[in-house]
């Protein structure tokens, strides 16, 4: 659900003709990016939402670690997004703020996913597939509607994740993770 909601902005923007979707023109390097992004996302989730959250969770008051981990966890993806993905017509500070806010919203969803499932594996796979879609699908647009839709989708993803996790996963955890 996290991934579906986080990526929902692209088909919605396409449906309303605010954006055009095309396949990436990265060529043979795309295959390397796809594999590297999934592996890097799994490792990143293990470090950020696994080890960092575990460390901060023991030192900070209850409920304070997740927002801090989401904030810290948004810094590298926002920087990678600015460096690796094509930028829009907006000035760099606006694009940087947008990237930071999108990644922060996604970070909250990933924290909820890690807490609700008791593992960083689902979040790592979701983050990896999110980056795969970013590398494989080129979204071209004009104006601010698509970035606004992306921002809304990024902040709706934690809400959707929380709604799914509102039901206890405990009875199914054994089937999911062995």
Helices and strands as residue ranges (DSSP letters): H 2-6, H 8-15, E 19-23, H 29-45, I 46-52, H 53-59, H 64-84, H 92-117, H 121-136, E 137-141, H 145-165, H 170-177
